[in-house]
């Protein structure tokens, strides 16, 4: 994919340093939500961050539940966007920038537990642009996929 420096390297290096220490995943997660404060509402805990893949746990708690006691669909989408954002920051080629331009998701099952939200791309997706499809899914503790879809990124030269 070529030389990756700048923000991508910073995110990957920070994750690499912090995941190795007790509580480091929580420190990384707090730093990530400091940069993008809206994500604090779901209290994500990143599990894996690297080029072309990122995942986090979205805890099921009262603040993100809907009227039937499951994780609200928009909270799930927030978790998927956070995973996508970490992936994008860890993957974006030098001299490029990204912006989400759309999200398509399907709700497949009730979100009755903590959820693992993941985002994944193929390395070639970043070289054929400007549209980069990011595959996203949210999975319950029992392995059931509750939401899946695609977040489309617009990747252009940095000005």
Backbone as JSON Lines, residues from 0, in Angstrom:
{"i":0,"aa":"X","n":[0.82,-1.18,0.0],"ca":[0.0,0.0,0.0],"c":[0.86,1.25,0.0]}
{"i":1,"aa":"X","n":[2.15,1.12,0.12],"ca":[2.97,2.31,0.11],"c":[3.29,2.77,1.51]}
{"i":2,"aa":"X","n":[3.99,3.87,1.59],"ca":[4.43,4.42,2.86],"c":[3.28,5.08,3.59]}
{"i":3,"aa":"X","n":[3.04,4.66,4.81],"ca":[1.99,5.28,5.62],"c":[2.65,6.02,6.77]}
{"i":4,"aa":"X","n":[2.49,7.34,6.78],"ca":[3.04,8.15,7.85],"c":[1.95,9.05,8.38]}
{"i":5,"aa":"X","n":[2.33,9.96,9.27],"ca":[1.35,10.91,9.77],"c":[0.33,10.27,10.69]}
{"i":6,"aa":"X","n":[-0.94,10.65,10.5],"ca":[-2.01,10.22,11.4],"c":[-2.14,8.7,11.44]}
{"i":7,"aa":"X","n":[-2.06,8.03,10.29],"ca":[-2.2,6.57,10.28],"c":[-1.16,5.94,11.18]}
{"i":8,"aa":"X","n":[0.08,6.35,11.05],"ca":[1.14,5.79,11.87],"c":[0.91,6.14,13.33]}
{"i":9,"aa":"X","n":[0.5,7.36,13.63],"ca":[0.25,7.77,15.01],"c":[-0.79,6.87,15.67]}
{"i":10,"aa":"X","n":[-1.88,6.62,14.97],"ca":[-2.97,5.81,15.54],"c":[-2.49,4.37,15.78]}
{"i":11,"aa":"X","n":[-1.83,3.79,14.8],"ca":[-1.35,2.41,14.94],"c":[-0.3,2.31,16.04]}
{"i":12,"aa":"X","n":[0.63,3.26,16.08],"ca":[1.66,3.23,17.12],"c":[1.06,3.43,18.5]}
{"i":13,"aa":"X","n":[0.12,4.37,18.64],"ca":[-0.52,4.59,19.94],"c":[-1.25,3.33,20.4]}
{"i":14,"aa":"X","n":[-1.99,2.7,19.49],"ca":[-2.69,1.46,19.83],"c":[-1.68,0.39,20.24]}
{"i":15,"aa":"X","n":[-0.6,0.24,19.46],"ca":[0.4,-0.77,19.76],"c":[1.03,-0.6,21.13]}
{"i":16,"aa":"X","n":[1.33,0.65,21.49],"ca":[1.91,0.92,22.81],"c":[0.91,0.66,23.93]}
{"i":17,"aa":"X","n":[-0.32,1.15,23.75],"ca":[-1.29,1.1,24.84],"c":[-1.9,-0.27,25.05]}
{"i":18,"aa":"X","n":[-2.1,-1.07,23.99],"ca":[-2.75,-2.37,24.18],"c":[-1.88,-3.31,24.99]}
{"i":19,"aa":"X","n":[-0.58,-3.01,25.06],"ca":[0.35,-3.88,25.77],"c":[0.37,-3.65,27.28]}
{"i":20,"aa":"X","n":[-0.29,-2.59,27.75],"ca":[-0.26,-2.3,29.19],"c":[-1.66,-2.49,29.78]}
{"i":21,"aa":"X","n":[-1.75,-2.88,31.04],"ca":[-3.06,-3.05,31.66],"c":[-3.88,-1.76,31.59]}
{"i":22,"aa":"X","n":[-5.1,-1.87,31.11],"ca":[-5.98,-0.72,30.98],"c":[-5.68,0.15,29.77]}
{"i":23,"aa":"X","n":[-4.71,-0.24,28.98],"ca":[-4.33,0.55,27.82],"c":[-5.43,0.7,26.79]}
{"i":24,"aa":"X","n":[-6.26,-0.36,26.64],"ca":[-7.37,-0.27,25.69],"c":[-8.34,0.82,26.1]}
{"i":25,"aa":"X","n":[-8.53,0.99,27.4],"ca":[-9.43,2.04,27.89],"c":[-8.82,3.43,27.7]}
{"i":26,"aa":"X","n":[-7.51,3.53,27.9],"ca":[-6.84,4.82,27.67],"c":[-6.96,5.2,26.2]}
{"i":27,"aa":"X","n":[-6.71,4.26,25.29],"ca":[-6.85,4.53,23.86],"c":[-8.28,4.95,23.54]}
{"i":28,"aa":"X","n":[-9.25,4.22,24.1],"ca":[-10.65,4.52,23.83],"c":[-11.02,5.92,24.3]}
{"i":29,"aa":"X","n":[-10.53,6.32,25.47],"ca":[-10.79,7.67,25.97],"c":[-10.15,8.72,25.07]}
{"i":30,"aa":"X","n":[-8.93,8.46,24.63],"ca":[-8.25,9.41,23.74],"c":[-9.02,9.54,22.43]}
{"i":31,"aa":"X","n":[-9.51,8.42,21.9],"ca":[-10.26,8.43,20.65],"c":[-11.54,9.26,20.8]}
{"i":32,"aa":"X","n":[-12.24,9.07,21.92],"ca":[-13.48,9.82,22.12],"c":[-13.22,11.27,22.51]}
{"i":33,"aa":"X","n":[-12.02,11.57,22.95],"ca":[-11.66,12.97,23.2],"c":[-11.56,13.7,21.87]}
{"i":34,"aa":"X","n":[-11.01,13.01,20.86],"ca":[-10.85,13.6,19.53],"c":[-12.21,13.72,18.83]}
{"i":35,"aa":"X","n":[-13.11,12.77,19.06],"ca":[-14.44,12.77,18.46],"c":[-15.46,12.58,19.58]}
{"i":36,"aa":"X","n":[-15.83,13.67,20.26],"ca":[-16.62,13.59,21.5],"c":[-17.97,12.88,21.39]}
{"i":37,"aa":"X","n":[-18.61,12.91,20.23],"ca":[-19.92,12.27,20.12],"c":[-19.85,10.78,20.46]}
{"i":38,"aa":"X","n":[-18.73,10.15,20.17],"ca":[-18.6,8.71,20.44],"c":[-18.61,8.39,21.93]}
{"i":39,"aa":"X","n":[-18.37,9.4,22.78],"ca":[-18.4,9.15,24.24],"c":[-19.74,8.62,24.69]}
{"i":40,"aa":"X","n":[-20.81,8.96,23.97],"ca":[-22.16,8.55,24.4],"c":[-22.32,7.02,24.44]}
{"i":41,"aa":"X","n":[-21.52,6.29,23.68],"ca":[-21.65,4.83,23.69],"c":[-20.56,4.14,24.52]}
{"i":42,"aa":"X","n":[-19.59,4.9,25.01],"ca":[-18.49,4.38,25.81],"c":[-17.8,3.18,25.15]}
{"i":43,"aa":"X","n":[-17.27,3.38,23.96],"ca":[-16.63,2.26,23.27],"c":[-15.35,1.82,23.97]}
{"i":44,"aa":"X","n":[-15.04,0.52,23.86],"ca":[-13.76,-0.01,24.33],"c":[-13.12,-0.72,23.15]}
{"i":45,"aa":"X","n":[-12.1,-0.12,22.58],"ca":[-11.45,-0.7,21.4],"c":[-10.77,-2.0,21.76]}
{"i":46,"aa":"X","n":[-10.88,-2.96,20.86],"ca":[-10.32,-4.3,21.03],"c":[-9.16,-4.51,20.06]}
{"i":47,"aa":"X","n":[-9.31,-3.98,18.85],"ca":[-8.27,-4.13,17.82],"c":[-8.31,-2.92,16.9]}
{"i":48,"aa":"X","n":[-7.14,-2.38,16.58],"ca":[-7.04,-1.24,15.67],"c":[-5.81,-1.45,14.8]}
{"i":49,"aa":"X","n":[-6.02,-1.45,13.51],"ca":[-4.9,-1.59,12.59],"c":[-5.36,-1.3,11.18]}
{"i":50,"aa":"X","n":[-4.41,-1.32,10.24],"ca":[-4.78,-1.11,8.85],"c":[-5.81,-2.15,8.4]}
{"i":51,"aa":"X","n":[-6.89,-1.68,7.81],"ca":[-7.95,-2.5,7.22],"c":[-8.83,-3.27,8.21]}
{"i":52,"aa":"X","n":[-8.64,-3.09,9.52],"ca":[-9.54,-3.74,10.48],"c":[-9.51,-3.02,11.82]}
{"i":53,"aa":"X","n":[-10.69,-2.81,12.38],"ca":[-10.8,-2.28,13.74],"c":[-12.05,-2.85,14.37]}
{"i":54,"aa":"X","n":[-12.0,-3.05,15.69],"ca":[-13.19,-3.51,16.41],"c":[-13.2,-2.9,17.81]}
{"i":55,"aa":"X","n":[-14.42,-2.82,18.34],"ca":[-14.63,-2.28,19.67],"c":[-15.82,-2.98,20.3]}
{"i":56,"aa":"X","n":[-15.9,-2.87,21.62],"ca":[-17.06,-3.37,22.34],"c":[-17.92,-2.17,22.72]}
{"i":57,"aa":"X","n":[-19.2,-2.27,22.39],"ca":[-20.2,-1.28,22.77],"c":[-20.99,-1.91,23.93]}
{"i":58,"aa":"X","n":[-20.79,-1.42,25.15],"ca":[-21.49,-2.02,26.29],"c":[-22.99,-1.74,26.26]}
{"i":59,"aa":"X","n":[-23.77,-2.78,26.54],"ca":[-25.22,-2.6,26.68],"c":[-25.46,-2.04,28.08]}
{"i":60,"aa":"X","n":[-25.95,-0.81,28.11],"ca":[-26.27,-0.15,29.38],"c":[-27.5,0.71,29.16]}
{"i":61,"aa":"X","n":[-28.12,1.12,30.21],"ca":[-29.39,1.83,30.12],"c":[-29.34,3.04,29.19]}
{"i":62,"aa":"X","n":[-28.26,3.79,29.21],"ca":[-28.17,5.03,28.42],"c":[-28.25,4.81,26.91]}
{"i":63,"aa":"X","n":[-27.99,3.58,26.43],"ca":[-28.04,3.31,24.99],"c":[-29.2,2.39,24.6]}
{"i":64,"aa":"X","n":[-30.1,2.14,25.57],"ca":[-31.22,1.23,25.28],"c":[-32.42,1.98,24.72]}
{"i":65,"aa":"X","n":[-33.23,1.24,24.0],"ca":[-34.49,1.78,23.48],"c":[-35.64,1.38,24.41]}
{"i":66,"aa":"X","n":[-36.86,1.57,23.96],"ca":[-38.04,1.32,24.79],"c":[-38.28,-0.16,25.07]}
{"i":67,"aa":"X","n":[-37.65,-1.07,24.31],"ca":[-37.83,-2.51,24.58],"c":[-36.62,-3.13,25.27]}
{"i":68,"aa":"X","n":[-35.67,-2.28,25.69],"ca":[-34.54,-2.76,26.49],"c":[-33.38,-3.34,25.68]}
{"i":69,"aa":"X","n":[-33.36,-3.12,24.37],"ca":[-32.23,-3.55,23.56],"c":[-31.39,-2.32,23.2]}
{"i":70,"aa":"X","n":[-30.19,-2.55,22.69],"ca":[-29.34,-1.43,22.3],"c":[-30.0,-0.73,21.1]}
{"i":71,"aa":"X","n":[-30.19,0.56,21.22],"ca":[-30.86,1.35,20.19],"c":[-30.09,1.26,18.88]}
{"i":72,"aa":"X","n":[-30.81,1.17,17.77],"ca":[-30.19,1.03,16.45],"c":[-29.2,2.16,16.15]}
{"i":73,"aa":"X","n":[-29.52,3.38,16.56],"ca":[-28.61,4.48,16.27],"c":[-27.36,4.41,17.14]}
{"i":74,"aa":"X","n":[-27.47,3.89,18.36],"ca":[-26.28,3.65,19.17],"c":[-25.38,2.61,18.5]}
{"i":75,"aa":"X","n":[-26.0,1.59,17.91],"ca":[-25.22,0.59,17.18],"c":[-24.52,1.24,15.99]}
{"i":76,"aa":"X","n":[-25.23,2.08,15.25],"ca":[-24.61,2.77,14.12],"c":[-23.47,3.66,14.59]}
{"i":77,"aa":"X","n":[-23.61,4.27,15.76],"ca":[-22.55,5.08,16.34],"c":[-21.31,4.2,16.59]}
{"i":78,"aa":"X","n":[-21.51,3.0,17.12],"ca":[-20.41,2.06,17.34],"c":[-19.75,1.64,16.04]}
{"i":79,"aa":"X","n":[-20.56,1.4,15.02],"ca":[-20.01,1.03,13.71],"c":[-19.19,2.17,13.13]}
{"i":80,"aa":"X","n":[-19.68,3.41,13.27],"ca":[-18.94,4.57,12.77],"c":[-17.63,4.76,13.54]}
{"i":81,"aa":"X","n":[-17.62,4.5,14.83],"ca":[-16.39,4.63,15.61],"c":[-15.36,3.59,15.15]}
{"i":82,"aa":"X","n":[-15.8,2.36,14.93],"ca":[-14.88,1.34,14.43],"c":[-14.35,1.73,13.06]}
{"i":83,"aa":"X","n":[-15.24,2.21,12.19],"ca":[-14.83,2.65,10.86],"c":[-13.82,3.8,10.95]}
{"i":84,"aa":"X","n":[-14.05,4.74,11.85],"ca":[-13.15,5.88,11.99],"c":[-11.76,5.46,12.43]}
{"i":85,"aa":"X","n":[-11.68,4.52,13.36],"ca":[-10.37,4.02,13.8],"c":[-9.67,3.3,12.65]}
{"i":86,"aa":"X","n":[-10.41,2.48,11.92],"ca":[-9.85,1.8,10.75],"c":[-9.34,2.82,9.74]}
{"i":87,"aa":"X","n":[-10.15,3.83,9.44],"ca":[-9.76,4.82,8.44],"c":[-8.5,5.57,8.87]}
{"i":88,"aa":"X","n":[-8.42,5.96,10.13],"ca":[-7.24,6.67,10.62],"c":[-6.0,5.78,10.58]}
{"i":89,"aa":"X","n":[-6.18,4.48,10.79],"ca":[-5.06,3.55,10.8],"c":[-4.66,3.11,9.39]}
{"i":90,"aa":"X","n":[-5.49,3.4,8.38],"ca":[-5.28,2.86,7.04],"c":[-5.03,3.93,5.99]}
{"i":91,"aa":"X","n":[-5.5,5.12,6.17],"ca":[-5.47,6.15,5.13],"c":[-4.04,6.34,4.6]}
{"i":92,"aa":"X","n":[-3.86,6.29,3.29],"ca":[-2.52,6.51,2.71],"c":[-2.05,7.95,2.94]}
{"i":93,"aa":"X","n":[-0.75,8.11,2.99],"ca":[-0.14,9.42,3.14],"c":[-0.66,10.36,2.06]}
{"i":94,"aa":"X","n":[-0.98,11.58,2.47],"ca":[-1.42,12.59,1.52],"c":[-2.9,12.52,1.17]}
{"i":95,"aa":"X","n":[-3.63,11.61,1.79],"ca":[-5.06,11.46,1.53],"c":[-5.86,11.86,2.77]}
{"i":96,"aa":"X","n":[-7.13,12.14,2.57],"ca":[-8.06,12.39,3.66],"c":[-9.35,11.64,3.35]}
{"i":97,"aa":"X","n":[-10.14,11.4,4.39],"ca":[-11.38,10.65,4.21],"c":[-12.54,11.39,4.84]}
{"i":98,"aa":"X","n":[-13.71,11.11,4.3],"ca":[-14.95,11.68,4.82],"c":[-16.05,10.66,4.56]}
{"i":99,"aa":"X","n":[-16.85,10.32,5.58],"ca":[-17.96,9.4,5.32],"c":[-18.98,10.07,4.41]}
{"i":100,"aa":"X","n":[-19.49,9.32,3.44],"ca":[-20.49,9.9,2.54],"c":[-21.81,9.15,2.56]}
{"i":101,"aa":"X","n":[-21.87,8.06,3.28],"ca":[-23.14,7.35,3.38],"c":[-22.99,6.05,4.15]}
{"i":102,"aa":"X","n":[-24.11,5.59,4.68],"ca":[-24.14,4.35,5.44],"c":[-25.38,3.58,5.05]}
{"i":103,"aa":"X","n":[-25.2,2.31,4.75],"ca":[-26.32,1.41,4.49],"c":[-26.22,0.27,5.49]}
{"i":104,"aa":"X","n":[-27.25,0.08,6.29],"ca":[-27.22,-1.0,7.28],"c":[-28.53,-1.77,7.27]}
{"i":105,"aa":"X","n":[-28.43,-3.01,7.66],"ca":[-29.61,-3.86,7.84],"c":[-29.65,-4.3,9.29]}
{"i":106,"aa":"X","n":[-30.82,-4.22,9.89],"ca":[-31.02,-4.68,11.26],"c":[-31.51,-6.11,11.17]}
{"i":107,"aa":"X","n":[-30.73,-7.05,11.7],"ca":[-30.98,-8.46,11.49],"c":[-31.54,-9.19,12.72]}
{"i":108,"aa":"X","n":[-31.21,-8.69,13.91],"ca":[-31.65,-9.36,15.14],"c":[-31.62,-8.34,16.28]}
{"i":109,"aa":"X","n":[-32.25,-8.69,17.39],"ca":[-32.26,-7.79,18.54],"c":[-30.88,-7.71,19.18]}
{"i":110,"aa":"X","n":[-30.53,-6.52,19.61],"ca":[-29.23,-6.26,20.26],"c":[-29.4,-6.4,21.76]}
{"i":111,"aa":"X","n":[-29.34,-7.63,22.23],"ca":[-29.69,-7.95,23.61],"c":[-28.5,-8.1,24.55]}
{"i":112,"aa":"X","n":[-27.29,-7.8,24.08],"ca":[-26.1,-7.94,24.93],"c":[-25.11,-6.84,24.55]}
{"i":113,"aa":"X","n":[-23.94,-6.84,25.2],"ca":[-22.86,-6.02,24.7],"c":[-22.65,-6.41,23.24]}
{"i":114,"aa":"X","n":[-22.14,-5.48,22.44],"ca":[-21.93,-5.75,21.02],"c":[-20.48,-5.51,20.64]}
{"i":115,"aa":"X","n":[-19.98,-6.36,19.76],"ca":[-18.69,-6.1,19.13],"c":[-18.96,-5.48,17.78]}
{"i":116,"aa":"X","n":[-18.5,-4.25,17.62],"ca":[-18.67,-3.53,16.35],"c":[-17.34,-3.6,15.61]}
{"i":117,"aa":"X","n":[-17.38,-4.05,14.36],"ca":[-16.15,-4.19,13.59],"c":[-16.29,-3.52,12.24]}
{"i":118,"aa":"X","n":[-15.13,-3.12,11.7],"ca":[-15.05,-2.49,10.38],"c":[-13.88,-3.13,9.65]}
{"i":119,"aa":"X","n":[-14.08,-3.35,8.34],"ca":[-13.04,-4.05,7.57],"c":[-13.0,-3.53,6.14]}
{"i":120,"aa":"X","n":[-11.8,-3.4,5.6],"ca":[-11.61,-3.05,4.2],"c":[-10.58,-3.99,3.59]}
{"i":121,"aa":"X","n":[-10.53,-4.0,2.27],"ca":[-9.47,-4.7,1.55],"c":[-8.4,-3.67,1.21]}
{"i":122,"aa":"X","n":[-7.12,-4.03,1.29],"ca":[-6.06,-3.06,0.98],"c":[-6.23,-2.39,-0.39]}
{"i":123,"aa":"X","n":[-6.67,-3.13,-1.39],"ca":[-6.83,-2.55,-2.73],"c":[-7.9,-1.47,-2.78]}
{"i":124,"aa":"X","n":[-8.87,-1.5,-1.85],"ca":[-9.93,-0.49,-1.84],"c":[-9.36,0.92,-1.73]}
{"i":125,"aa":"X","n":[-8.23,1.06,-1.05],"ca":[-7.65,2.38,-0.78],"c":[-6.86,2.92,-1.97]}
{"i":126,"aa":"X","n":[-6.59,2.08,-2.96],"ca":[-5.81,2.53,-4.11],"c":[-6.67,2.78,-5.33]}
{"i":127,"aa":"X","n":[-7.91,2.31,-5.32],"ca":[-8.79,2.47,-6.49],"c":[-9.75,3.63,-6.35]}
{"i":128,"aa":"X","n":[-9.95,4.18,-5.16],"ca":[-10.83,5.28,-4.79],"c":[-11.42,6.07,-5.94]}
{"i":129,"aa":"X","n":[-12.14,7.11,-5.69],"ca":[-12.23,7.78,-4.39],"c":[-13.26,7.14,-3.44]}
{"i":130,"aa":"X","n":[-14.07,6.19,-3.93],"ca":[-15.06,5.54,-3.05],"c":[-14.42,4.33,-2.39]}
{"i":131,"aa":"X","n":[-14.4,4.33,-1.06],"ca":[-13.87,3.2,-0.31],"c":[-15.0,2.61,0.52]}
{"i":132,"aa":"X","n":[-15.44,1.38,0.2],"ca":[-16.49,0.75,0.99],"c":[-15.91,0.08,2.23]}
{"i":133,"aa":"X","n":[-16.46,0.4,3.37],"ca":[-16.02,-0.2,4.63],"c":[-17.14,-1.14,5.1]}
{"i":134,"aa":"X","n":[-16.84,-2.41,5.19],"ca":[-17.82,-3.4,5.66],"c":[-17.88,-3.32,7.19]}
{"i":135,"aa":"X","n":[-19.1,-3.19,7.71],"ca":[-19.28,-3.06,9.15],"c":[-20.29,-4.09,9.63]}
{"i":136,"aa":"X","n":[-20.1,-4.53,10.88],"ca":[-21.1,-5.41,11.5],"c":[-21.02,-5.3,13.01]}
{"i":137,"aa":"X","n":[-22.15,-5.57,13.62],"ca":[-22.26,-5.6,15.08],"c":[-22.72,-7.0,15.46]}
{"i":138,"aa":"X","n":[-22.02,-7.59,16.43],"ca":[-22.26,-8.98,16.8],"c":[-22.52,-9.08,18.3]}
{"i":139,"aa":"X","n":[-23.58,-9.83,18.66],"ca":[-23.88,-10.09,20.07],"c":[-22.85,-11.02,20.68]}
{"i":140,"aa":"X","n":[-22.89,-11.12,22.01],"ca":[-22.0,-12.02,22.74],"c":[-22.15,-13.47,22.3]}
{"i":141,"aa":"X","n":[-23.34,-13.87,21.83],"ca":[-23.56,-15.26,21.42],"c":[-23.15,-15.51,19.96]}
{"i":142,"aa":"X","n":[-22.57,-14.5,19.3],"ca":[-22.11,-14.67,17.93],"c":[-23.1,-14.26,16.86]}
{"i":143,"aa":"X","n":[-24.32,-13.9,17.25],"ca":[-25.34,-13.49,16.29],"c":[-25.04,-12.08,15.75]}
{"i":144,"aa":"X","n":[-25.01,-11.94,14.43],"ca":[-24.83,-10.63,13.83],"c":[-26.16,-9.9,13.9]}
{"i":145,"aa":"X","n":[-26.17,-8.73,14.53],"ca":[-27.42,-7.98,14.71],"c":[-27.58,-6.85,13.71]}
{"i":146,"aa":"X","n":[-26.47,-6.28,13.25],"ca":[-26.49,-5.23,12.24],"c":[-25.29,-5.46,11.33]}
{"i":147,"aa":"X","n":[-25.53,-5.32,10.03],"ca":[-24.4,-5.33,9.11],"c":[-24.67,-4.38,7.96]}
{"i":148,"aa":"X","n":[-23.6,-3.93,7.34],"ca":[-23.77,-3.01,6.23],"c":[-22.46,-2.48,5.72]}
{"i":149,"aa":"X","n":[-22.55,-1.32,5.08],"ca":[-21.39,-0.68,4.47],"c":[-21.42,0.82,4.78]}
{"i":150,"aa":"X","n":[-20.27,1.35,5.15],"ca":[-20.1,2.79,5.25],"c":[-19.19,3.18,4.08]}
{"i":151,"aa":"X","n":[-19.67,4.08,3.26],"ca":[-18.89,4.52,2.1],"c":[-18.09,5.76,2.46]}
{"i":152,"aa":"X","n":[-16.79,5.69,2.18],"ca":[-15.92,6.83,2.41],"c":[-15.55,7.49,1.09]}
{"i":153,"aa":"X","n":[-15.39,8.8,1.14],"ca":[-14.9,9.58,0.03],"c":[-13.44,9.9,0.37]}
{"i":154,"aa":"X","n":[-12.51,9.34,-0.39],"ca":[-11.08,9.5,-0.11],"c":[-10.47,10.36,-1.22]}
{"i":155,"aa":"X","n":[-9.91,11.5,-0.81],"ca":[-9.35,12.45,-1.77],"c":[-7.97,12.9,-1.31]}
{"i":156,"aa":"X","n":[-7.27,13.6,-2.18],"ca":[-5.98,14.18,-1.82],"c":[-6.17,15.22,-0.75]}
{"i":157,"aa":"X","n":[-5.25,15.22,0.21],"ca":[-5.26,16.24,1.27],"c":[-4.88,17.58,0.65]}
{"i":158,"aa":"X","n":[-5.61,18.62,1.01],"ca":[-5.33,19.96,0.46],"c":[-4.26,20.65,1.26]}
